[in-house]
Amino acid sequence: MKPFFNLLRIGALIALIIIFFKNLHFLTGDKIENQVAEDAVKQYNIAKRQGDKMQTYVQCSLVATAYLQAKDETNYNIWKNREDSLAKKLHLSVLR
């Protein structure tokens, strides 16, 4: 009977470890994607301060993409509209 309980304990421990790591990824996964988007916004602001309109447009596009990856539809739409506005100022065709 003792070997059975030892196997049961080992199985329970393995199950707890698996659950812990799955939840750890679940808890931190979205935070990483949101941090990437926030970093992209900082990069956009740097490009905007430099005054290069094309670089500002490119960075704006990257911010929109970062929010898309983060599955943040509200911010994605905000930055996509900003991207479209910059494209018009640069006389770029917008395919949307």
C-alpha positions as CSV (number, residue, x, y, z in Angstrom):
1,M,0.0,0.0,0.0
2,K,2.9,2.4,0.8
3,P,4.3,2.4,-2.8
4,F,0.8,3.2,-4.1
5,F,0.6,6.3,-1.9
6,N,4.2,7.3,-2.9
7,L,3.1,7.2,-6.6
8,L,0.0,9.1,-5.8
9,R,2.0,11.8,-4.1
10,I,4.4,12.0,-7.0
11,G,1.5,12.2,-9.5
12,A,-0.1,15.0,-7.4
13,L,3.1,16.9,-7.2
14,I,3.6,16.7,-11.0
15,A,0.1,17.9,-11.6
16,L,0.6,20.9,-9.3
17,I,3.8,21.8,-11.1
18,I,2.1,21.6,-14.4
19,I,-0.8,23.7,-13.2
20,F,1.6,26.3,-11.6
21,F,3.5,26.8,-14.9
22,K,0.4,27.0,-17.0
23,N,-1.0,29.6,-14.7
24,L,2.3,31.5,-14.6
25,H,2.3,31.8,-18.3
26,F,-1.4,32.8,-18.3
27,L,-0.7,35.5,-15.6
28,T,2.3,37.0,-17.3
29,G,1.7,36.4,-21.0
30,D,-0.6,39.4,-21.6
31,K,1.6,41.7,-19.5
32,I,4.5,41.0,-21.7
33,E,2.5,41.9,-24.9
34,N,1.2,45.1,-23.2
35,Q,4.8,46.0,-22.2
36,V,5.8,45.6,-25.8
37,A,3.0,48.0,-26.9
38,E,4.0,50.5,-24.3
39,D,7.6,50.4,-25.4
40,A,6.4,50.9,-29.0
41,V,4.6,54.1,-27.9
42,K,7.8,55.4,-26.3
43,Q,9.7,54.7,-29.5
44,Y,6.9,56.6,-31.4
45,N,7.3,59.6,-29.1
46,I,11.0,59.6,-29.7
47,A,10.6,59.5,-33.5
48,K,7.9,62.2,-33.3
49,R,10.3,64.5,-31.3
50,Q,13.0,64.0,-33.9
51,G,10.6,65.5,-36.5
52,D,11.0,62.9,-39.3
53,K,7.4,62.5,-40.5
54,M,8.1,59.2,-42.4
55,Q,9.8,57.7,-39.3
56,T,6.9,58.9,-37.2
57,Y,4.5,57.2,-39.5
58,V,6.5,53.9,-39.5
59,Q,6.7,53.9,-35.6
60,C,2.9,54.7,-35.5
61,S,2.3,51.6,-37.6
62,L,4.5,49.5,-35.3
63,V,2.5,50.8,-32.3
64,A,-0.8,49.7,-34.0
65,T,0.7,46.3,-34.7
66,A,1.9,45.9,-31.1
67,Y,-1.6,46.6,-29.8
68,L,-3.0,44.2,-32.3
69,Q,-0.6,41.5,-30.9
70,A,-1.7,42.4,-27.4
71,K,-5.3,41.9,-28.5
72,D,-6.2,45.5,-27.3
73,E,-8.8,46.5,-29.8
74,T,-9.5,49.9,-28.4
75,N,-5.9,51.1,-28.6
76,Y,-5.4,49.3,-31.9
77,N,-8.2,51.4,-33.4
78,I,-6.8,54.6,-31.9
79,W,-3.4,54.0,-33.4
80,K,-4.7,52.7,-36.7
81,N,-6.7,55.9,-37.1
82,R,-3.6,57.9,-36.2
83,E,-1.6,55.9,-38.8
84,D,-4.2,56.6,-41.5
85,S,-4.1,60.3,-40.6
86,L,-0.3,60.4,-40.9
87,A,-0.5,58.5,-44.2
88,K,-2.8,61.2,-45.6
89,K,-0.4,64.0,-44.5
90,L,2.4,62.1,-46.2
91,H,0.3,61.6,-49.3
92,L,0.5,57.8,-49.0
93,S,-2.4,55.7,-50.2
94,V,-4.2,54.0,-47.4
95,L,-5.4,50.5,-48.1
96,R,-8.1,49.9,-45.6
